[in-house]
Amino acid sequence: MFEKSRKLLDDYAGFLYPVLDFCETVTVRGEGCYVWDADGNKILDLNSGQFCSVFGHSDPQVAETVYKTALKIQDTNTAALSEEVLFAAKRIHDICPEMNARSFFLSTGAEANECCLRYARHLNGGKPGVISFDNGYHGLTHGTKSHSTGRRHVNPPLNFAYVTRVPRMYNETDLTDRQIDEYIEEFRNIVHANAGNIAIAIFEPVVSSGGMYIPSRRYFKKIREICTEYNIFLAFDECQTGFGRTGTWFYYQQLECTPDFLVCAKGIGLGYPVSVVIFNGNTFSNPTSDLQHFCSHQNDPFAGALVSHGIDTIEKNNLMEHIGKMGVYLLDSLKNISSRHVFVQNPRGVGLMCAFDIGADQSDIAAQGILFCKRALENNIMLQPCNGGKTIRLLPSYCVTENDIDFLCLRLKQVLKKYY
Ligand SMILES: Cc1ncc(COP(=O)(O)O)c(C=O)c1O
């Protein structure tokens, strides 16, 4: 099935540094929710690239936006703003009115999170500390990794990196109020003991890579109160949850809990490297440029053009409603499969951000996760394991249809036959 891909990999992959175990197919093109490999196999991509191509692969209008912008202006002096960036900042302001947004465009999620932490420390009197979830993920730079699930591998370790446990819940009612209060108290105790050192708490509001946990409104409402009480900024890393993925522009809008910083990446670039740090204009009501930030690709015109195009398209096509409907259809379909196959456990999700755990031998779970996804690929569905192999995430493009989800289920059932 993958002969041509294998030959290409044999001939050329050796020229790349093997930073990870590459997939066994070589992708040659994409359209909508599907990609085609070198052997002509049509594969349903359940991760919209790496959660970035939210309008589907090679969307003609996205391509045209990039092309037209490139013909007009490709790069500006770091201090020179373009119309594209000015207009996009206003568009962002208008889709998250609670933030009274002041935006700063960058390229990747890790870069934007680093920038957020840099400004938080500066704006919070130089306090060095950051508190984050044990199972969160914010990137792989030295700083962001120090506040992510792989922190124990950071060398040298970062000081003033505090950790609190994410509430292990898959929906609002998974834990009792009393159990949630224990998690809140844990956070409060760490903050109380170290408030003088902690500048900011940074959380994914839905903890994706670390197990697709969905902490409740009650949890975040209290966290917000504690941050305010102890003069600690609250940042939501919405690199995955942002830009419509969960059925609202940003997930904080469903939590009724407004952060001081909001970081968004991935989907906001429609398949291109765009991220944004949104400063809350009510928290930072008198911004100054006394801490300056320079990098080659900040406030790039193509980033601005893509963000505005993304907002226009979501609004014009009422995509938020489609995301909500397809999210329910996907989750119901997974629940249906789960009710018949013990291998598919704990289906859960918000909008088009869903997951299930695999009911395999937990002592060998990393290998089991890889094997499951390999078998899925042989059945024309592209999935990725996370959470050490235990969890499979599904974040399809916003153009996914019921037919695509039915195809997923059909092929998933084929794969599951191997397990009985
Ligand atoms: C929640 C979250 N934050 C940050 C990042 C890092 O983004 P990037 O890989 O673009 O640096 C990711 C990437 O998966 C992510 O899921």
The ligand as an SDF file (V2000), in Angstrom:
LIG
                    3D

 16 16  0  0  0  0  0  0  0  0999 V2000
   -1.7450   24.2190   23.6910 C   0  0  0  0  0  0  0  0  0  0  0  0
   -0.4740   24.3810   22.9110 C   0  0  0  0  0  0  0  0  0  0  0  0
    0.3410   25.4070   23.2010 N   0  0  0  0  0  0  0  0  0  0  0  0
    1.4780   25.6000   22.5330 C   0  0  0  0  0  0  0  0  0  0  0  0
    1.8680   24.7540   21.5350 C   0  0  0  0  0  0  0  0  0  0  0  0
    3.1570   24.9840   20.8100 C   0  0  0  0  0  0  0  0  0  0  0  0
    2.8950   25.4710   19.5520 O   0  0  0  0  0  0  0  0  0  0  0  0
    4.0170   25.3590   18.4170 P   0  0  0  0  0  0  0  0  0  0  0  0
    4.1880   23.9020   18.1450 O   0  0  0  0  0  0  0  0  0  0  0  0
    3.4170   26.1160   17.2710 O   0  0  0  0  0  0  0  0  0  0  0  0
    5.2330   26.0100   18.9590 O   0  0  0  0  0  0  0  0  0  0  0  0
    1.0480   23.6820   21.1910 C   0  0  0  0  0  0  0  0  0  0  0  0
    1.4480   22.7420   20.1320 C   0  0  0  0  0  0  0  0  0  0  0  0
    0.9830   21.6470   20.0060 O   0  0  0  0  0  0  0  0  0  0  0  0
   -0.1470   23.4850   21.8980 C   0  0  0  0  0  0  0  0  0  0  0  0
   -0.9570   22.4570   21.6270 O   0  0  0  0  0  0  0  0  0  0  0  0
  1  2  1  0
  2  3  1  0
  2 15  2  0
  3  4  2  0
  4  5  1  0
  5  6  1  0
  5 12  2  0
  6  7  1  0
  7  8  1  0
  8  9  2  0
  8 10  1  0
  8 11  1  0
 12 13  1  0
 12 15  1  0
 13 14  2  0
 15 16  1  0
M  END
$$$$
